[in-house]
């Protein structure tokens, strides 16, 4: 029996090809799927992610849906309660790309602090070699603040500590085995940080958590790096802080409007030499894609065969 799977997100080629070897994969990421000889009633599983989500209305359009798979750890915009009410299971892939996200976040911090982009551009314009060799900040002996001490937060902390940084973190509650100093007050964390990393879950509880007050507390020598969700950071407040020199720079792998952010916003960000922007690729590496494929195949195999899911998502977990 051919099992039909609908993806409503753009999949990395390795993941897409791996899934297509086992299932009839339909692409609904950018336009309505071309069903050919199939129909929505054939779909047994949907692939999405936390930022794209999946609603009750979308579930109702697929009458035989049995499983919703989130490609990453996030489930904030998936209506898990509605899925369970319809007998649909939800699963995710926690930790599959955490190391790659942490690598990307640290790379952004180094690129910003050490000036990789502006120095390259100024040398290319013919500015004097000697005039560009002023000292620049580094992670060594810096203060690193981490917003969200989950798997990614811990991996960022380990990498920053290896560079000689001191770690502090903000989380809904302290974790006894977490590295660094716990800061219950986010503004206190920002004040003590040279680099502030956001790697917390998305959703209503963290919407615009990084805002004008936080940027003012971070200060003109502080860098902010967001590898969480675009909704976590208030874009207008950050742009204002960057224009005024209220923060030293920003690394953004996620934006509030994805996958089609306003062209004017991208142009303004590109005009600032203390900003690095990437198109939500922090979790994409060959190793991460392979790990996600393995978890996805396991979840699809177990979920569609009626076996227990290793990474079953409960409504309370999704809302946490």
C-alpha positions, 0 to 999 in steps of 0.5 A: 500500500502506498502511503501519502505524505504532504509536506507544507514546508520546503524540505532540504534536498537530502531530507526530501529525497530520503522521504520520497524513497519510502513514501509518496511525497506531495509538495504543498510548500509554495502552492496547492499540491498537484495531486495527479492521481491522488487526493487530499483523502489519501494523505496520512501524514503531514510534515511542517515545523513550529513556525509554519504550524498546522491548524485545525482547519488544515486538519479538517481538509485531510479527512484521513490524516493520522500524523503531524510531524514537525521537522524540528523541535518547535511545535508552537503553531501546531494546534496539538489539542485539535489534533488529539481531538481528531485522533491525530498524533503529533511528533517532533525531532528534538535535538536533531539539529541542535549542534548545528544551530549552536555552531551557527550562533557562535559563528554569527557572534564571531563574525559580528565582533571580529568584523568579518564582513565590514573588514572584507568590504573595506579592504575590497574598496581599497581602504588602507590595511593598517587603518583597519587593524584596530582591536576588536572584541572577541568571545575570550573573556567576554560575558555571554547571556543565553535566553533559553537553556534548552539543548541549544542553549547548553551547546552554545554555552559549552562552545562559548565557555571553550572560548573563555567566556563567562556564562549566565542565562535566563529561563522560566526557572533555574536548572540545577545542572545548567552551566553558568549563573541563573538570571531571573530578570532578563534585563539583568542578564542583558546588562551583564552581557557582551553577547546575548543569544536567543534560543528559546521556544517561540509562541505567545509567551516569548513574543517580543521578549527581546525589545527596546528595554532589553536592547537599552540594557544590553548597551552600545557594546553588546551584540544580540544573536537570534537563532530562536524564532523571529517572533522572539525579537521585536524588529522595529525596536532592534532597527531603532537601536541599531540606527542610534548605536544603542547596540553594537550589532545583531545576528539574525537567522530568523525574522518576524515575516518568513519566508518572504520578509519585506524587501525594504527590511532586508535592504535596510539590514543589508545596509548596516555593516554591523548586521549579519542575516541568514535565511533560517539555515542555522539548523541545516547541515548535512549531519543535521539533515541526516539526523532529521531524516532518521527521526522522521522515518522512524516517526512516520513508520511508527505513527502510521503503523500504530506503534508508540512514538518516541517523540510524541508531543502532548498539548501541555508540552507544546504550550510550555 
